[in-house]
Structure formats: structure tokens, C-alpha cells
Amino acid sequence: MGITRFTNCSLALPDGSLRRSDLFIDTDSGKIISGQAHFFSTRQPVDRTIHLQGNILAPGYIDAQINGAFGVDFSSIDEGDATYLKRLNEVSRRIVETGTTSYVPTIITQRKELYQKLLPLLRPRSAPDGAHVLGYHAEGPFLIPEKKGAHEESFLLDASQGIKSWEEVYGAAALDQEGVKIVTAAPDVEGVLECIKPAVERGVTVSIGHSNAPVDVAAKAVSLGASWVTHLFNAMPQMHHRDPGVIGTLGAQDESQRPFYGLIVDGIHVHPNAVRLAYDCHPEGAVLVTDAMSLMDPRLPDGKHEWRDGRYIVRDGLRLYIEGTSTLAGSAISLDHCVRNLASFTSIPLSKAIQCATWNVAQMLGGDVAKRKGALLEGRDADLVVLDRDGFLQSTWVMGKEVYTL
């Protein structure tokens, strides 16, 4: 196909603004290029021009916390490696329907022996005509039982041997493997604070979550290298004026010690007013996540659905909860819906909400992802979404190729 030019559009920029401009991509390399450089080096016209009729052209969305989707549970490997990878590819092909072009499959607390089977499978990979898998997110098992949420308490562990405890569970090779590696852990669990620095030195993104930590312990975790908070407000004490806990890290006087934080903006996990408070406090750290489960499928009816370990999840619209309880069990929302909700809940421009599903996420993940994803900049991957002015998806592009259109 060669060089494609997008015109008559507004580009969503890394600073959260919109700029009326054209964008050029090389569909052979899958990269964003400079249109001016192309013309002066080749003196050739572009091969294809796409008129976007005033719509928004944005980077593809990145989901750093997603437990499953479209009937697939990323924490289940019962049918073997080949079937697991096949189902992962199925999710990658379907999830582009929501504007997500990259994601980090999240493994919730499991039996200890399963991690070393699952994590090696979650290296960077791309399905034909689908989204990129960036790596893994291990949410647990080093969590506080009192804030376990939907995690199975009998599988929770401490880290009394420091980083050796993590190596025994995840595998030393998984902590060193290529790609995104996120570990959600509670700094108030024995030994977790001692794990943070050596894990970060190995390229792991450490996130604070499922924790009762007072603010001084949470701040200590950040100072040691923890750079994210998993689903802010959920599975942690609510803020008290004398001890604001994990949430209080967003108000650190030294802004460099304010971590990124995940928000599930479905109107269920977090009240719109709380979303607004968090965003207003630290907009640069806001990272939209779905925390979606296998029940995230617009075609799936409400009702009781089998989950795992003899437990069932009840779906009621976007709300998912464990049968017989009021405990939320992830969500059924898509990332494009979260973007629209954030703009609505906070009264910010849509372009600012887009920033929280693109640029902010890539910066939080760091490494190669921060250099290749999340921005419409020359040399970056041509993972794109076309949105109308209300944020509804019109088409999705992965590495310069259209993979979904409305």
C-alpha cells in the first residue's frame, strides 16, 4: 500500500490537545512518518489519501489491566499452551472493536505452580489483524487478605524471603523476560518492600494494590520504585484526613513522588465525584483501565455465569459481582467507553481523556513501550483510532493497517 495520508482531521497530541493537521504513515513499515521528509526524499505523491471528515485521529488505546474478554480468562490454562495462545489471539482480533490496540493480560491470584506456566506465554506478540500483547500483569499473590476483593484468600502469600519469594512464585526467568512486566503487590505484606527495588532494576513495573498500607508505608514503596497504584479507591482504605493511606500518595508535596494510578471509570467501581477528585489532583498520572473479565462482551446476556473454582459471577449491565455477595469481580466495560466516561465525569475535553488511555499509559509502562506507543509522533508505531467528536470509534488501525471499521 505504501504511504497513506490522513487529512481533514484533528490529531490527539501527547499533551492532551487537538491540532488540525495531516498524518502520514508507511503501511509497509507500520510506522508514522514525516510527510515533508517523504516528499523531499522521493518527490513522489502519497499512495492513498483518507479524508476523515473532521473526525479525531488518536493513538490506539492501551489497556494495562485486563483479566480477560470475549469469553477468555487469561488466568486459565486448563486446556494447554496451544489452546491458551489461540484464545489470546482471538481476544487480540476482537478487542480492536473497542479501540484497544495494545494490552497487558492480567493474571489474578493463582495457585503458586500456575504462574511459571502462564507468565512465559505472555511475551510480546501480535496476532494477524489484531492488537499487540505487551507482556504480563501479575496481580497477586502478595496481597493483604483483608483487601483481597475477588482474589482467593487461600492462594495469598507473604514475601518473607524478599525477592527470592517472588522468584519462587513467578520464576526468575519471568522477572527477566522481555516485554512489559507488572506486579501488583501490597507493601504492607511481609517482605514486599524489600522486593521493590531489585524488581524495578530488572525492568518490572511495581504497582501498589490490595493493601491496607498507611500513607508512610505507601510513600516508602514509591520512593523505592513503585510507580503505579492498581485500581485507585478499590481494595484499599478510603482516605482519612489523618492518614490518607495509599490514596494519599497522589498528594505528595514532591510531585515526582506522585505515582501513576489506574482508574476503572465505569460509574460502578468509582463514583464520578471521586474520579474528578483524583484527576484534578494528579491529571498527569491518570491511567484508564478496564479491569475487564471474560464477561466483557457486548453480546453476552446478563445473568449468572460460571467463573472458576466452583464460583459464579453475576453480570448486571456493566456490573460484575461474585454470586451471593456484593463483592465486585472486575468489570464488563470497554476502554473506549471509559474514555467517554472520563470526559463526561470530569468535564474535561475528550482529547484530555484520550491522553489517559494512550500517552499516560505508555509513559507509566516505560521502556520500549514508552518509545513506540501512545503518541502520534514520527517513528512511532502506526497504531491508530479514528473517533467522532463524541469519542465513538469509527475505525482501528494496527501497524498501519485497518483492522476494524464501523
QUICORRA-V870768 format. One record per residue. RES is the residue in three letters. D_LAST is the distance of its C-alpha to the last C-alpha in whole Angstrom. Layout:
RES;D_LAST  RES;D_LAST
This chain:
MET;21  GLY;24  ILE;23  THR;20  ARG;20  PHE;17  THR;19  ASN;19  CYS;17  SER;19  LEU;20  ALA;20  LEU;23  PRO;26  ASP;28  GLY;25  SER;25  LEU;23  ARG;24  ARG;23  SER;23  ASP;22  LEU;21  PHE;22  ILE;21  ASP;23  THR;21  ASP;24  SER;25  GLY;22  LYS;23  ILE;23  ILE;26  SER;28  GLY;27  GLN;31  ALA;32  HIS;30  PHE;32  PHE;35  SER;35  THR;34  ARG;34  GLN;31  PRO;28  VAL;25  ASP;23  ARG;20  THR;19  ILE;15  HIS;16  LEU;13  GLN;15  GLY;16  ASN;14  ILE;15  LEU;15  ALA;16  PRO;17  GLY;16  TYR;17  ILE;20  ASP;21  ALA;25  GLN;25  ILE;23  ASN;26  GLY;23  ALA;20  PHE;18  GLY;22  VAL;24  ASP;26  PHE;27  SER;31  SER;31  ILE;33  ASP;35  GLU;34  GLY;35  ASP;33  ALA;31  THR;29  TYR;29  LEU;27  LYS;25  ARG;24  LEU;23  ASN;21  GLU;19  VAL;18  SER;17  ARG;15  ARG;13  ILE;13  VAL;11  GLU;8  THR;11  GLY;11  THR;14  THR;16  SER;19  TYR;21  VAL;25  PRO;25  THR;28  ILE;31  ILE;33  THR;37  GLN;38  ARG;41  LYS;43  GLU;42  LEU;39  TYR;38  GLN;39  LYS;37  LEU;34  LEU;34  PRO;35  LEU;32  LEU;30  ARG;30  PRO;28  ARG;25  SER;22  ALA;20  PRO;19  ASP;15  GLY;16  ALA;17  HIS;20  VAL;23  LEU;25  GLY;28  TYR;30  HIS;30  ALA;34  GLU;34  GLY;37  PRO;40  PHE;42  LEU;41  ILE;44  PRO;44  GLU;44  LYS;41  LYS;39  GLY;36  ALA;35  HIS;37  GLU;40  GLU;43  SER;45  PHE;43  LEU;43  LEU;46  ASP;48  ALA;48  SER;52  GLN;52  GLY;50  ILE;47  LYS;49  SER;48  TRP;44  GLU;45  GLU;46  VAL;43  TYR;40  GLY;42  ALA;44  ALA;41  ALA;38  LEU;39  ASP;40  GLN;37  GLU;34  GLY;31  VAL;30  LYS;33  ILE;33  VAL;36  THR;36  ALA;39  ALA;42  PRO;44  ASP;47  VAL;47  GLU;50  GLY;49  VAL;46  LEU;47  GLU;49  CYS;46  ILE;44  LYS;45  PRO;46  ALA;42  VAL;41  GLU;43  ARG;41  GLY;38  VAL;37  THR;35  VAL;37  SER;36  ILE;38  GLY;37  HIS;38  SER;41  ASN;44  ALA;45  PRO;47  VAL;46  ASP;49  VAL;48  ALA;44  ALA;45  LYS;47  ALA;44  VAL;42  SER;45  LEU;45  GLY;42  ALA;39  SER;37  TRP;34  VAL;34  THR;32  HIS;30  LEU;33  PHE;35  ASN;34  ALA;37  MET;39  PRO;42  GLN;41  MET;42  HIS;46  HIS;48  ARG;50  ASP;48  PRO;45  GLY;44  VAL;41  ILE;39  GLY;42  THR;41  LEU;38  GLY;41  ALA;43  GLN;46  ASP;45  GLU;41  SER;41  GLN;42  ARG;39  PRO;36  PHE;33  TYR;31  GLY;28  LEU;27  ILE;25  VAL;24  ASP;23  GLY;26  ILE;28  HIS;29  VAL;30  HIS;31  PRO;29  ASN;32  ALA;33  VAL;30  ARG;31  LEU;34  ALA;33  TYR;31  ASP;33  CYS;36  HIS;34  PRO;31  GLU;31  GLY;31  ALA;28  VAL;26  LEU;23  VAL;23  THR;22  ASP;25  ALA;22  MET;24  SER;23  LEU;22  MET;19  ASP;17  PRO;15  ARG;16  LEU;20  PRO;22  ASP;25  GLY;28  LYS;30  HIS;29  GLU;31  TRP;31  ARG;34  ASP;38  GLY;38  ARG;36  TYR;33  ILE;31  VAL;30  ARG;26  ASP;26  GLY;23  LEU;22  ARG;26  LEU;27  TYR;31  ILE;34  GLU;35  GLY;39  THR;38  SER;36  THR;35  LEU;32  ALA;30  GLY;27  SER;24  ALA;21  ILE;19  SER;16  LEU;16  ASP;14  HIS;15  CYS;19  VAL;18  ARG;17  ASN;20  LEU;23  ALA;22  SER;23  PHE;26  THR;27  SER;27  ILE;26  PRO;23  LEU;20  SER;21  LYS;24  ALA;21  ILE;19  GLN;23  CYS;23  ALA;20  THR;21  TRP;24  ASN;26  VAL;25  ALA;26  GLN;29  MET;30  LEU;30  GLY;32  GLY;33  ASP;31  VAL;28  ALA;29  LYS;29  ARG;26  LYS;23  GLY;22  ALA;23  LEU;22  LEU;25  GLU;27  GLY;27  ARG;25  ASP;22  ALA;19  ASP;17  LEU;14  VAL;11  VAL;10  LEU;10  ASP;11  ARG;15  ASP;15  GLY;13  PHE;10  LEU;7  GLN;5  SER;6  THR;9  TRP;12  VAL;15  MET;19  GLY;17  LYS;15  GLU;11  VAL;11  TYR;7  THR;4  LEU;0
